[in-house]
Amino acid sequence: MSELPPCPECKSEYSYEMGELLVCPECAHEWNPNDAIDEEQPHRVIKDSAGNILADGDDVTIIKDMKVKGSSTPLKVGTKVRNIRLVDGPGDHDIDAKVDGFGPMNLKSSIVKKA
């Protein structure tokens, strides 16, 4: 027997299949399980400090000096970061990148500008 997901409305675990839909017997909510996957991962738009929309693979430039924990030298203004990845990271850090001379780190989109 396959495990069916709980109802997205009332979280009841007694959902059952009816054709291509899943049905909750407690609240009578009907949903398509394929659509539920798309709703759980909404498309998020991430913008840089100038308001430009960022995408995976973009190159960005740092717009303010940043102290790096564990390093004696800060990241300087104008440091170019290549091939970024957009992530839902810890807190408000939404860019994952490798910075030359520093290695992998998470950055905030508010301190970068699209190059």
Buried (B, 14 or more C-beta within 10 A) or exposed (E): EEEBEBBBEEEBEEBEEEEEBBBBEEEEBEBEBEEEEEEEEEEEEBEBBEEBEBEEEBEBBBBEEBEBEEEEEBBEEEBEBEEBBBBEBEEEBBBBBEBEEBEEBBBBBEBBBBE
